[in-house]
């Protein structure tokens, strides 16, 4: 299988490919095993568009509500007063690059960060917008007895049969939204299968913005050589969760090499 050979040549830790309930390929390398959790890095982002849609269905929030509805200080800022939750999740709110890895800010620091661009005009990858969303979500969930991570576990990961092995904690005791989760390959695969099973309800996750048609609500969309309905989560070093509804396919890749490229792997996967 050319896709497996490519993955092995680029620092493979784990590769699991499933169609429906059938696992077609499962292999581990470099000391990793089926039971060993792996950092998702920015693949962690893929949970939060889904969680937002579940919260919207439950009447906790709406994607197009303004951040200033929750944090009134934003209402007096010409740019921030126009930012919606959807913009935060699409990374089009106007924040500059940053807030990733060890630089993830707390909710309060993210809320205080300035906007670099006018809202909804430019896509900029980073972690600040997700932390602002986390601040909004935490404020809304507090009276219900949940933290954002607690809500995610109760409403999404639990029903999906997913166990979180660990999640990074920031200095203020909160858990970052853009990064920080560690799961086994099978647990991330279970999440992908759950998303596929609920894809119609989660359709907003897979619609890009005018600023970046290839990025939805915390999911990357499309790749050369892949089916048109491919969506995927991506983390540093080659972490990936791929889902293709038309083929009922979910696949997880864990690795350690920055030379890994999604397009190159997917071209080989779907050519086989």
N, C-alpha and C positions, 0 to 999 in steps of 0.2 A: 504494500500500500504506500503510494508516494507521499501521502500526507503524513503518515507515521514516520517515514524516513526523514522527511523535512523536519518534523518536530524533534526527532532524536538528534539531528545535526545542529539544533539550536537550543540546547540546554533543557531537554524535556524532563519534567518531574512527574507529570501524570497526563493521561489522555483517555477520556471516556466518551464514546459516541453511542447514542441510543436513538432508535426510531420507535415511537410508541413506548410500550413496556419492555421492548427487547433491547438489551445492551449488545451492540454489534462489535464493539471494540473496547477493551479496558486494559491499560498497561501502565506500569509505574517504573520509574528510573531514578538514579542518583540517590538511592536510599529511601525514597518515599514509598509508602504502602497505602493500601486502601483505607486504613484506619487513621492515617496521619493528616491532620489539618494543615492548610496552606494559607498564607496571606493572600487576600484578594487585591490588596492595594486599591486602586481606583475602581476596580470591579465592584466594590462596595456601593458605589453610587446607584447601581441598577435596582437597589431595593426601594429607593425613595420616590420615584415617580409612581411605582405600583402602590406604595403605602399612601401617597397623596390621593390617588384615585379611590382607594378604599375609604379613606377619611372623608372624601367628598361624598361618596355614596351614603355614608353614615351621618351626613349633615354637620360634620365638624368644621369643614372649610369648603371653599370653592376655588378652583384653579385661577379664576380671573378676578379674585378679590385682591385689593391692594394691601401691601405690607403695612401701610399706614393705618389700616383698620385695626391692626393689633398693636403696632408701635406708633403712637400718635406723633412722636418727634419727627418721623419721616414726612409728615404732611406739610411741614414748613420748608422742606428742601425741594426746589423746583424739579430736580431730576428724580430723586427718590420717591417723591409723591406719586409718580406714575408707574412704579414698579409693582407688578403682580406676582403671585406665587408661580404662575406658569412660566414667567420670564426667569425666575430663579432656577427652576428645574430644567429649563432649556438652555441655561447659561447665556442668556441674552439680556440680563438685567442691567449690564453696563459696568460691572466690576472688571478691573484689570486682571492680568494673569497673577496667580499666586494662591496661597492657602492650601498647598498640597504637601504630602509627606509630613515631615516634622514641623512644618510651618502652618498647619491647620489652626486657625484662630478659634477662640471660644465664641459662643453665640454673641456675647456682648461686644467683643472686638470686631467681629464680622459686621454687626449692625452699625458700628461706628466707622467702618471703612468707607472712603469716598468712592463715588462712581467715576470711572474714567471716560465712559461714553454715554451718550443718550440712551435711555432704555429701549430695548427691542430693535436696535439698529445694527448690532454687531455681536457675533458669537465669540466668546473668549473662554477657553478652557481654564478651569481652576476650581478651587474649593470654597471660596468665600461665599458665593451665592448659596451653596448647599447649607452652609452654616447659618446663614440668615434664615433660610427655610426651617432649619432646625430650631432656631429661636422662636419663630412663629408657631411651629408645631408644639414645642414644649409649653408655650404659654397657653395654647388651646387645650392641650391634653392634661395639664396640671390638675384642673378641677375634676377631671375624670379618673384621676389616680394613676395616670400613665406618664412615663417618659417616652420620647420618640422610639428608643430601642425597645422598651417594654411593649409599646403599641405594635411595633413591627413584629415582634415575636408572637404576640397574642392574635393578631388579625391576619398575618401573612405567613410567617415562617412556620408557626405551629400547624395551621391547616395544610401547609405544603409538606409537612413531615420533615422539616429542616431543623437540625441542631446547630447552633452557633458554638464553635469550640471556644472562641475567645473574641473579645472586641476591645480595642485600645481605649484607654481612659485618659482624658485630658486633665490638666492641672486642677480644673474646677470641679472635677468629678463627673463631667458629662462625657458622652461617647460621640465621637465625630461622625458626621454623615458621609463625607466624601471618601473616607478610607478607614481602615482599622479592623475589618472583620477577618476572621480566619475560619474556614470551613474545610471539610473533606471534599474531594472531588464528587463523591456521590451525593453529598448534601447540596452542593451548588447545582448539580444535575437535577436533583429533586425540585429545586426552586425553578429551574428552567422549564421542567415538565409542568409544574403548576401554572406558570405564566402562560404556557401554550394552551393549557386546558381552559384558561380564563381570558384568552386573548381578545375575544369580542368585547368583554367588559373593560379591558385595558387598552383599547384601541388608541386612545389619546397618547399613550406612551410611544407609539410608533408612527407619529406624525411629526415631521420636521418643521422648522420655522423658516421664515423668509430669509433670516440671517444665515441659517445653516440647515438646508433640507436634509442633511445626513445625520442630524442629531435630534432625537425626540425628547421625551421626559426621562433623561438620564440613561438613554440607550442610544448606541450608534446604529445607524441604519444603512444597510446595503454594503456591498463590496464587489470588486471586480471578480468575475468568475463564479459568483454565488447566485443562488435564486434571488429574485427581486424582493421577496419578503423576508430576507435575512435581517435579523436584529442581533446585536451583541453587546455584551458588557466587556470592558477592557481595563486591565490594570498593568502597571509597569512590570517589565520583565517577561511579558508574554502571557499574563493571566487573561483568560477569556471564557465567557459563557456564550455560546452561539445557539440561537433558536431559529427554526424555519418552519412556520406553520404549515405550509403547503406540503411538506414532507414529514410532518410530525416528528421533526428531528431536534434533538438537543445534544450539545457536545460541550465538554469542559476541557480546557487546556491549562495546565500549570507548568511554569518553566522558570528559568533564571537568567535568560539571555536577552539583552536589548536588541539583538539582531533578528529576533523573531518578528515576522510580519504577517498580519492577518490575511492580507490579500494573497500572499504566496501560499500560505497553508490552505486557505479556502479553495483556491483554484485547484489544488491537488486533491482536496477532499471530495469536491463535487465532480471532478473528472473521473473518479474511480467508480 
